[in-house]
């Protein structure tokens, strides 16, 4: 995901803007793996292989989200790990 996309992305649940970007892996201006965080509803959206996964809760895959949280646990803020929506560790 290009970092410039932050200028147009908002939380699909509550429309909060701007989203907080947490980078795990990046190259130049591209985020390869990371997290978009809505500071209003504490909902996170993973960025996997440069693609932000910004789906409503009912369309998200819990196993994939939890695997992502486990993989990057040491780089993700504790508030997301313990209280993030739609699920947390």
Buried (B, 14 or more C-beta within 10 A) or exposed (E): BEBEBBEEBBBBBEEBEBBEBBEBBBEEEEBBBBBBBBEEEEBBBBBBEBEBBBEEEEEBEEEEBEEBBEBBEEEBBEEBBEEBEBEBE
